[in-house]
Amino acid sequence: MGKENFSKIKLLRIWEILKQDSDENNPLTTNQILEKLSESGIICDRRTLYQDIAALNHFGYEVVSKRGQHSNSYYVVDRSFDVPELRILIDAVQAASFITEKKTTELVDKIAALGGSNRAEILKRNIVEFNTTKHSNESVYYSINAIEDGILSRNKISFLYFDLDRNGERQLRKNGECYVVNPVSMVFTNDNYYLVCYHDKHKNTASYRIDRMLYVRMTEEPINEKARPKSLNISEHRKQAFSMFGGETFTVRFVADASLLDVIYDKFGEQTGIVGSGNDFIEFTATVQLSPVFFGWCCTFGDKLKIVSPKTVVTEMKKHLQKVGSNYDIECGDDK
């Protein structure tokens, strides 16, 4: 290696060492840096190291120097991510059920390493164990990559889709026949990752859990723009579809107990128009897609939430309640 190339590699290695192994609480001494350089097969003396660090600072790679009794020590402060940001990313990975146990461990290690070796140890030592059920489909990463390719290339994608039976075994839908859809976007909601797409024969969107998809491939067939639903807005779709269960869309008027304000804002957004309906009650409207999950959400709040209009939705809500109630009309034995 020529002298000029050796000098460039030495500067790069010094920066890597400082970025990985130093911070304001753990500066590296001159001897420590020289030792780490030596472990990489790079010979450097103290005087040259001072010049190299001065060169890094000159070109905008900020290295802070602390003067000690016998020698200087150095550290890097500026990083791509702060500790709170890394903590948020790690917690998000821990909480996401579609990421398998194996991939969770790998991702946490990679994210923690972005903070440097000292912070990485602290971040991993203080990991919060979420009570999250992790799925077992290790091909999720490849599925996401194939879907992303389809979205960017504007080509259809194909896949198999499965449910789990009572024994936890995979059962393919449509007798193993391939789904071929027009991909639109991927949405993370309720701890799961979904593909939002549309079929050539349907005017509405459909959603599929990516962890339930197998053998995802981008096809050579371009997406069918004519089949795309008009005014498709993914952000609005996510708010309208409860747990990504789609259905016919309605603008629904509700009356609710004022104590549900936070719940309403969390679900429909802080721009939801709220009107006072009395001392303890409020009224609001929201665009929703009718599904059993929507009706179940309404039932969660008992008599604190009521659908007022339109009449069609009120009728469907009554049918849902009657259907659920019929499960309890039959005597189920004694009360022991």
N, C-alpha and C positions, 0 to 999 in steps of 0.2 A: 504494500500500500504506500502510495506517495506521501510525502510530508504534508502537502496541502489537504489531501483527503483525510489523513490521520487527524489533522487539526479540527476538521469539520465534525468527524465522528466523536472526537473528545468533547467538543462543545455540546453536541446533542446528548451524549451520555451524562455529562454533568447536569444538564437541565432535567433529564429523566430521573436521575437520582434524587435531586432536590425536590422535584414535584411529587415523587412517590413516597419518599421517606422523611420529609421535613415539613414542619408547620411552625406556627409561632410558639407553641409549647414544646416543640421537639426540634430545635435547630441542630444542624450537623456541624461538627467541628471540622477544621481543615484536615486533620488526620483521618477522620471518619470518611470524608469524601475521597481522599487519596487512596484509602484502603479499598473502598468500593470500586474505584476506577481500576485498581490493580487486579481485583477479582474478575474484572471484565477484560483483562489483558492490556490495559491502557496505562502506560507509565507517565506520571506527571509529578512535578515538584511543586513546592509551596508557592514559589514566586510565579510560576506559570499559571497556577490555579487562580491566584489573585487577578492576573491579567485576563484569564478566561471569563471569570465572573463579571469583571468590568465590561468586557465585550458583550456579554449577555444583557446587562443593564442598558448598555448603549443602544442596542437594537430592540429595546422594549420588553425584554424578558426579565421582569422585575425580580431580583433576588435581594432580600433584605440581609444586611450584615449586622451582627452583634459583636461588639468588641469585648473580649474576655481578658482575663489576667495574663494568660500566656499566648492565646491565639484567638483569631476571629471564629465565629460560627455563623452559619447561613441557613436561611429558610425561605420558602416560597409561600406567599399568602394568597395570591390571586389564583382561583381555581374555577373550573367550569360550573361547579355546583357547590353551594354552601351545605353545611351539615343538615340544617332543617329541610332543605330541598331533597337531599339524599334520603333522609328519614321518611319523607312523604312517599318517595318512589318505592322504597323498600316495603313500607306498610301496604302500599297499593298492590304490590306483587304478592305479598303474604296473604292479602285478603281475597285476591282473585281466584275463584274456584276453578276456572277453566285452565289455569296453569298447573301442570302436574307437580307432584312433590319434587321430582328430580329436577325439572326446569326451574322450579322456585328456588332451590338451593343454588343452582348455577347463576341465575339472574341476581340474586341477593349478593353473591360474591362479587359479581361484576360491578354492580352499582356501588357497593361499599368501597371497592378499589378506586373509584373515581375521587374519593376524598383523601387518598394517600394511605400508606400502610398503617400509620398510627390511628387515624380516624376510622379506618376500616375495621380495626380490631375493636374499637369502642362501639361502632355501629352494630356489628354482629353480636357483640356481647349483650347489647341491650335490646335485642329483637323481641318484639311482642308476639307471642304465639296466639294467632287468631284461631277461633274455633270454626275453621272453614273446611268444608268437605272438598278435597281436591279430586278432580276427575283423572281418569287413567289413560286418556287418549293422547299418546305421545306424539302423534302426527299433527297436532294443532298448529305448531310453528310452520310446517310445510303447507298446511291448508291456508293459513293466513297469507303466506307468500304467494301462493297460486291465485288466491282471490285478489290480492293487490295487483298482480300482473294483469288479471282480467280487467280490473277497473281502469288501470292506466292505459292498457292497450285497447280498451273499448271492445273487448271480445267476450263472448259468453263463457261460462264455466260449467263444468259437469261434476257431479259427485253422487255418492251413495249416502243415504241418511238412515240412521238407526235409532231405535228406542231400546230401553232395557226391560227385560221380562222380570218375573217375580224372583228368578234366581240370579239376577244381575247380569244375565247374558245378553249380548247384542242381537237384536232382531231387526233385519233390514226392512224398511218400508217399501211399498210397491213391489214386493217380492224380489227385491234386489235390482229393480230397474233404475237406470241412471236418471237423475234430475238434471235438466239443462235449463239454466236460468240466465237472466240478464243482471249482472251484479251492479249495485248502486253504491253501497257503502258498508262499512263495518261499524257496529255500534256496541259500546260496552254499557250494560245496564244490569242491575240486580245481580252483580257478581259474575255475570256471564257475558260472553262475546257473541254477537249475532251478525249474520250476513243479512242485509236488507237488499231485496232484489225484486224483480217482477218477471212474470211468465208471459210468453207471447200471447196466450189465450185469455189472460186475466187483466182486468183494468186496475186492480188494487195491488198494493205491494204485499210481499210475503217475507217472513223472517225465519231464519234457521239458526239454531245454535251451532257454532263452529265446532265445538267439542263433540258434537254428534254427527259430524260429517266425515266421510272416509273417501280416499282416492280422489281428492279434489284436483281438477285439471283445468287449465285454460284451453279452450277449444280454438279452432281456426275461424270459427263463425263470428262475424261482427255482431254487436248487440243490435236489437231491433228497436230503433228509436220510436217507431210508430206505436209500439206496445207500451211505452213508458207512460205511467199515469200523469195527467196534467197537474201542474202546480205541486210537484212532489218536493217536499221540504223535509229533510231528514231530521232536523232539530224539532220541528213540529210533530213529525211522525213519532218520535221517541216519547214526547209528552202525551200524545193521544193514545198510543198503544200501551196497555198495561202489561208489564212483563213481556213485551213484544208480541202479545197475542193480538193480531189484527182483526178487524171486522168492519162493518158499515159505520161510516163516520156521521156523528150528530153533534150539534151544538146544544149542550144540556144546561139547564138552569137548576141550581141547587139552593136549598136553604140549609144552613148549618149552624151548629153551636159556635159561638165566638171563640171558644177554647181550641177550635180546630184550625185557627188562622195559620199557624206555623206549618201544619200538615198540608194545607192547601197551597201555600207558597212553595213548599218543598216539591210538591208534585207538579203544579202547573206554572210555576214561575212567579217571581216577585211583581211582575206587571199585571197579574190577574186583577181584574176590576172587582172590588168589594163594595157592596152597598149595604147599609144598615137596614135591618128588618125588624128592629126592636132592641130592647136593652141588652138581651143576651143572644140574639141571633143575627146572622149575616146572610146575604144572598150573593151569589157569584155565578158566572157562566164559564164553561170550558168546553172545548172541542175534544171529543173522545171517540174512540173506536169501541163499539160494543163487543164484549166478549164475556165469558164466565168469570175471567179474572177481574174485569171491571166491576161486575156486580158483587163479586166477593170483596173487593176493596170497599165498596159502599157499605156492605154489611159489617165491616170491621168496626165501624163507629156507632153501631146500634141505632138508637133513636136520635143521635146527634147530627145525622146527615140524612137529607131527604131529597130525592129527585122530584122536581116540580113540573118540568116540561122538557121536551115535547111529550105528548100523550103516548106515542109509540114506545118511547124509552121507559116511561112509567109502567106501561103494560108488560114490557119484557122483564122489568124488575120484579113485578108481581109474579110472573110465571117462574122466575128463578127462585123466589122465596117459596112458592108452592112446591116446586120440585124438590128443593132441599128439605122442606118440612115433611114431605111425604116419606122420607127415609125414617122418620121417627113415629110414624103412625102404627107400625107393627110392634107388638109386644116382643121384647127381647129377653124374656126370662125374668128371674128374680133380681133384686137389687143388691145381692150380697157382694 
